[in-house]
Amino acid sequence: MGLIKALTGAVGGVLADQWREYFYCDALDKEILVAKGQKRISQSRSSNTKGEDNIISNGSLIAVNEGQCMIIVEQGKVVEVCAEPGEFSYDTSTEPSIFAGSLGQSIINTFKTLGKRFTFGGDTAKDQRIYYFNTKEILDNKFGTANPVPFKVVINEQLGYKLSVDLRFNGTYSYKIVDPILFYTNVCGNVTKEYNRSEIDGQLKSELIFHLQPALSVLSANGVSYDQIPAHHVEVRDALNRELVNDWGRRGIEVFSMTFGVPSIPEDQRKKLTEWEETSMSLDPEVRKARMVGGTVTAMNTAAGNTNGAMTGFMGVGMAMNAGGAGNSELFTSSGTSGVAGGYTPPAPDAWTCPTCGKKVSGKFCPECGTKKPEAAPEGWTCPKCGKVNKGKFCVECGAKKPDGAPLYRCDKCGWEPADPTKPPKFCPQCGDKFDDSDVK
């Protein structure tokens, strides 16, 4: 009886699986990441109501919608992938059909399959599945930093002054499945019906927050202040994808977009940051002068209204200024400190700019490249015929008359003169200064 039942099951199963099928997937909403493909079967009209769910007959049609990617898994291995919308005919199935291809060859293949199924007690001994992946942007994933994220704020880039603050902020992000095969292999596998985003969202959020600090360090290194972070959300997203490559990348997922507000920091750190910024500004001599003038004006106004008399008030102002070590006159005659932000050191009287390397030096030779200091151009006019420099109306070398009418040019920066002083080039070849009316002798 067992052999007869196996034969009956094999014949019935093979005949049921001869029909060409139509596989599709309804619209995947934002909660579903993966869904198994369905056969379209109408109980009232269809004759194929007993076919195997995990068998794809040769010539079956498969529909793929926008925002979906379809894969076919046979015996646990991915054999087909399609992310292009449309309708496709599956003609490489290992399950033959008498309704597809050559009728004679299909009948022969059908009897071969019948014999194979008989040895398995009438079962198929085969597993073929279709899965649809949601490749749309998965929106509205909220995140927040339960613990503060350290962030260094650059106060003075020239002096390297930085202050570490504790950021707290929240926002939303979206992600996409960019590699369905990796997602199938490492995450969902052979799901029975659907794979919901709730099964993985908690893990994704934890990993994103964990990698947020190294991603923000890129902005800190570029001198971005904490209150400017929202304007750099694209840089934050790209940095996060680089940091998450070993976590999200192996699952075939990446961050698609991010939005967040201005981060908050503790009030004591905010006050300290303001104090450091004001102190950093005071390193500039010009700022110190302006603040001294403002303070002096305020002090004088206060002294003039002193209840004990204006003289007493002004005496107090003088004592305070002397105690400070420098009056306004001394401050304004000071030249600043070399190397301090905003400081200015006047050049030496004999300073000159090297025409070779551009370094500002003093002395007769450039210590950088060894170029000799250019000699000052002699006064007078240059003869257009022999090049001799003259002071009179005629050239002492060839007797040529000094050109009349056309203006004579000499570089007002370095003193260089062209061979024909009436026809200067556009720029001085010695120092690069542009010739204009200021260069007329």
C-alpha positions in Angstrom: 0.0 0.0 0.0 2.9 2.3 0.7 4.3 2.0 -2.8 0.8 2.6 -4.3 0.4 5.7 -2.1 3.8 7.0 -3.1 3.1 6.5 -6.8 -0.3 8.2 -6.4 1.3 11.2 -4.6 4.1 11.4 -7.2 1.7 11.5 -10.1 -0.7 13.9 -8.4 2.1 16.2 -7.3 3.9 16.3 -10.7 0.6 17.0 -12.5 -0.3 19.8 -10.0 3.1 21.3 -10.5 2.8 21.3 -14.3 0.8 24.5 -14.3 2.6 27.8 -15.0 2.3 30.1 -12.0 2.2 33.8 -11.4 4.3 35.0 -8.4 3.8 38.5 -7.0 4.2 40.6 -3.8 1.7 43.1 -2.6 3.0 46.6 -1.7 5.6 46.4 1.1 4.8 49.0 3.8 7.4 50.7 5.9 7.2 48.0 8.6 8.1 45.1 6.4 11.6 44.6 5.1 11.3 41.2 3.5 8.3 39.1 2.3 8.0 35.7 0.7 6.5 35.7 -2.8 3.0 34.4 -3.3 1.3 32.4 -6.0 -1.8 34.1 -7.4 -4.6 31.4 -6.9 -8.3 32.1 -7.4 -10.4 29.5 -5.5 -13.4 30.1 -7.8 -11.6 29.9 -11.1 -8.1 28.3 -10.8 -7.6 24.6 -11.4 -4.2 24.6 -9.7 -5.0 24.6 -6.0 -2.9 21.7 -4.9 0.6 22.7 -6.2 3.6 22.9 -3.9 4.3 26.3 -2.4 8.0 25.9 -2.8 8.1 24.8 -6.4 8.5 27.1 -9.4 7.5 25.5 -12.7 9.4 26.3 -15.8 7.8 29.3 -17.6 6.2 30.8 -14.5 5.8 34.6 -14.4 7.3 36.7 -11.7 6.3 40.4 -11.1 8.6 43.0 -9.5 7.2 46.4 -8.4 9.0 49.7 -7.9 10.9 49.8 -4.6 11.4 46.0 -4.6 14.2 43.6 -5.2 13.4 39.9 -5.9 15.7 36.9 -5.3 15.1 33.3 -6.1 16.5 30.7 -3.6 16.9 27.1 -4.7 18.0 24.5 -2.3 19.0 27.3 0.1 21.2 29.1 -2.5 20.5 32.4 -4.2 20.3 31.7 -8.0 18.5 34.8 -9.3 18.4 38.5 -8.4 16.3 41.2 -10.0 15.7 44.8 -8.9 14.2 46.1 -12.1 10.4 46.7 -12.1 8.5 44.5 -14.6 7.2 41.0 -15.3 9.7 38.2 -16.0 9.4 34.6 -17.2 11.4 32.1 -15.3 12.8 29.6 -17.8 15.7 28.0 -15.9 13.7 26.1 -13.4 14.7 22.5 -12.6 11.0 21.7 -12.3 9.7 20.9 -15.9 6.3 21.8 -17.3 4.5 20.4 -20.3 3.1 24.0 -20.8 6.5 25.5 -21.4 9.1 24.7 -24.1 9.1 21.7 -26.5 6.1 19.4 -25.7 8.0 16.2 -26.4 11.0 17.1 -24.3 8.8 18.4 -21.5 6.9 15.1 -21.3 10.2 13.2 -21.1 11.4 15.5 -18.3 8.1 15.1 -16.5 8.4 11.3 -16.4 12.0 11.7 -15.1 10.7 13.9 -12.3 7.9 11.4 -11.7 10.4 8.6 -11.1 12.5 10.8 -8.9 9.5 11.8 -6.7 8.5 8.1 -6.4 11.8 7.3 -4.8 11.1 10.0 -2.2 7.7 8.7 -1.3 5.9 11.1 -3.7 7.5 14.2 -2.2 9.5 16.8 -4.3 12.8 16.6 -2.5 13.3 20.2 -3.7 12.8 23.7 -2.3 12.4 26.8 -4.4 11.4 30.2 -2.9 10.9 33.7 -4.1 11.6 36.6 -1.7 10.9 40.3 -2.1 13.0 43.0 -0.4 11.8 46.5 0.5 14.5 48.8 -1.1 12.6 52.0 -0.4 13.9 54.5 2.2 12.9 53.2 5.7 11.9 56.5 7.4 11.1 57.8 10.9 13.8 56.1 13.0 14.2 58.3 16.1 17.4 58.3 18.2 18.7 60.2 21.2 21.9 60.2 23.2 21.1 58.8 26.7 24.7 59.4 27.7 26.7 62.5 26.7 28.9 62.4 23.6 32.3 64.0 24.1 33.1 66.7 21.5 36.1 69.0 21.3 35.4 72.6 20.4 38.3 74.5 18.7 38.6 78.0 20.4 41.8 79.2 18.8 43.0 77.3 15.8 46.4 79.1 15.6 47.3 78.4 19.2 45.5 75.0 19.3 43.2 75.9 22.1 40.4 73.3 22.5 37.7 72.6 25.0 35.9 69.3 25.5 32.1 69.5 25.9 29.4 66.9 26.5 26.8 66.9 23.7 23.3 65.7 24.1 21.0 65.7 21.1 18.3 63.7 19.3 16.9 63.4 15.9 15.7 61.0 13.2 17.5 59.0 10.5 16.5 56.7 7.6 18.2 53.7 6.1 18.0 51.5 3.0 18.7 47.9 2.1 21.4 48.4 -0.6 22.5 44.7 -0.9 19.6 42.3 -0.6 21.8 39.2 -0.9 23.9 40.3 2.2 20.7 41.0 4.1 19.3 37.6 3.2 22.5 35.8 4.0 23.4 37.5 7.3 20.0 38.6 8.7 16.7 37.1 7.6 17.5 33.8 5.9 14.6 31.6 4.9 11.8 33.5 6.6 8.4 31.8 6.5 6.3 34.8 5.5 7.7 38.3 6.5 10.6 39.9 8.2 9.6 43.0 10.2 11.8 46.0 10.9 11.0 45.8 14.6 13.3 42.7 14.7 16.4 44.7 13.9 15.7 48.4 14.5 16.8 48.2 18.2 20.2 46.8 17.2 20.7 49.3 14.4 19.9 52.2 16.7 22.4 51.0 19.4 25.1 50.7 16.8 24.4 54.1 15.3 24.7 55.9 18.6 27.8 53.9 19.5 29.6 55.1 16.3 28.3 58.7 16.6 31.3 59.9 18.6 34.0 58.9 16.1 31.8 60.3 13.3 31.5 63.6 15.0 35.3 63.8 15.6 35.6 64.4 11.9 33.7 67.7 12.3 35.8 68.6 15.4 39.0 68.1 13.5 37.8 70.5 10.8 37.1 73.2 13.4 33.3 72.9 13.3 31.6 74.3 16.5 29.0 72.2 18.3 26.2 74.6 17.4 27.1 74.3 13.7 26.7 70.5 13.6 23.1 70.5 12.2 24.4 72.3 9.1 26.8 69.4 8.5 24.3 66.5 8.5 25.6 65.2 5.2 29.2 65.0 6.6 27.8 63.2 9.7 25.9 60.7 7.6 28.9 59.9 5.4 31.2 59.6 8.4 28.7 57.3 10.1 28.5 55.0 7.0 32.3 54.8 7.1 32.2 53.9 10.8 29.4 51.4 10.4 30.9 49.5 7.5 31.7 46.5 9.7 28.3 46.4 11.3 25.7 47.7 8.9 27.8 47.1 5.8 27.9 43.3 6.3 24.1 43.3 6.5 23.8 45.3 3.3 22.3 48.4 5.0 23.5 52.0 5.1 22.3 55.3 6.6 20.4 57.3 3.9 19.7 60.6 5.7 19.8 62.3 9.1 18.1 65.3 10.7 18.7 66.7 14.2 18.5 69.9 16.1 21.3 72.0 17.8 22.9 69.8 20.5 22.8 71.0 24.1 25.7 71.2 26.5 25.7 71.7 30.3 25.4 75.3 31.5 28.7 75.4 33.3 30.5 74.3 30.1 28.6 76.9 28.1 29.9 79.7 30.5 33.4 78.3 30.4 33.3 78.2 26.6 32.2 81.9 26.5 35.0 82.9 28.8 37.6 81.1 26.7 36.3 82.7 23.5 36.6 86.2 25.1 40.1 85.4 26.4 41.2 84.1 23.0 39.9 87.4 21.4 41.9 89.4 23.9 45.2 87.9 22.5 44.8 90.2 19.5 46.5 93.5 20.3 43.9 95.4 18.3 41.1 93.9 20.3 42.9 94.7 23.6 43.3 98.3 22.4 39.6 98.6 21.6 38.5 97.0 24.9 40.9 99.3 26.8 39.5 102.4 25.1 35.9 101.2 25.9 36.8 100.5 29.5 38.5 103.9 29.8 35.5 105.7 28.4 33.2 103.9 30.8 35.5 104.6 33.7 35.7 108.3 32.9 31.9 108.6 32.6 31.6 106.9 36.0 34.3 109.1 37.5 32.6 112.3 36.2 29.5 111.3 38.2 31.3 110.3 41.4 29.3 111.5 44.5 32.6 112.5 46.2 33.6 114.8 43.3 34.9 114.2 39.8 38.5 114.8 40.9 38.3 111.9 43.4 36.9 109.7 40.6 39.6 110.6 38.1 42.3 109.9 40.7 40.9 106.4 41.1 41.0 105.9 37.3 44.7 107.0 37.2 45.6 104.6 40.1 43.9 101.7 38.3 45.6 102.4 35.0 49.0 102.6 36.8 48.3 99.4 38.6 47.6 97.7 35.3 51.1 98.4 34.2 50.4 100.3 31.0 48.4 103.3 30.0 46.6 103.8 26.7 49.5 105.6 25.2 51.9 102.7 26.0 49.4 100.2 24.7 49.0 102.0 21.4 52.7 102.3 20.9 53.3 98.6 21.6 53.6 96.6 18.4 52.2 93.3 19.7 53.9 90.0 20.4 55.3 88.0 17.5 53.5 84.7 17.2 50.3 85.8 19.1 47.1 85.7 17.2 46.6 89.2 15.6 50.1 90.4 16.7 52.1 92.5 14.2 55.9 93.0 14.0 57.0 95.8 11.7 59.5 94.8 9.1 63.1 95.8 9.5 64.1 99.0 7.6 66.2 97.0 5.1 63.7 94.2 4.6 63.0 93.1 1.0 61.0 90.3 -0.7 63.1 87.6 -2.4 62.0 87.5 -6.1 62.8 83.8 -6.3 61.1 82.2 -3.3 58.9 85.2 -2.1 60.3 85.1 1.5 60.5 88.4 3.4 64.1 88.8 4.5 66.8 91.4 5.5 70.4 91.5 4.5 72.1 91.1 1.2 71.2 87.5 0.5 68.1 85.4 1.0 68.7 82.8 3.8 66.1 80.5 2.1 67.4 80.2 -1.5 70.6 82.3 -1.5 69.3 84.9 -4.0 71.2 88.2 -3.9 69.2 91.3 -3.0 68.2 93.2 -6.1 70.1 96.4 -6.6 68.1 99.6 -6.8 67.4 100.7 -10.3 69.5 103.7 -11.3 67.6 106.9 -11.8 67.1 108.3 -15.3 65.8 106.9 -18.6 66.9 103.9 -20.6 68.0 104.3 -24.1 65.7 102.3 -26.4 68.7 101.6 -28.8 71.6 100.5 -26.6 70.0 100.2 -23.2 72.2 102.7 -21.5 70.8 104.6 -18.5 71.0 108.4 -19.0 69.9 111.5 -17.2 70.2 114.1 -19.9 68.3 114.6 -23.1 70.7 112.5 -25.2 72.3 109.0 -24.7 75.9 109.3 -23.7 76.7 106.0 -25.4 75.0 106.2 -28.8 73.8 109.8 -29.0 70.1 108.8 -29.3 67.6 111.4 -28.2 65.5 110.8 -25.2 62.0 109.7 -26.4 59.4 112.4 -26.3 55.7 112.2 -26.0 55.3 108.6 -24.7 55.6 108.2 -20.9 58.6 106.3 -19.5 57.9 103.4 -17.1 59.8 102.0 -14.1 58.4 99.5 -11.5 57.5 101.5 -8.4 57.9 98.4 -6.3 61.4 97.1 -7.1 62.7 99.7 -9.6 63.0 97.4 -12.6 62.9 99.1 -16.0 62.0 97.5 -19.4 64.5 97.8 -22.3 62.1 100.1 -24.0 60.7 102.3 -21.1 57.9 103.4 -23.4 56.6 99.9 -23.8 56.4 98.1 -20.5 55.0 94.6 -20.1 51.7 94.0 -18.2 53.5 92.7 -15.1 57.0 93.3 -13.7 59.1 90.1 -14.3 61.1 90.9 -11.1 58.4 91.3 -8.5 55.1 90.5 -10.3 53.6 94.0 -9.8 51.2 95.2 -12.5 52.3 98.2 -14.5 49.9 101.2 -14.3 50.1 105.0 -14.1 51.8 104.8 -10.7 54.9 103.4 -12.5 55.4 106.4 -14.8 58.8 108.1 -14.1 
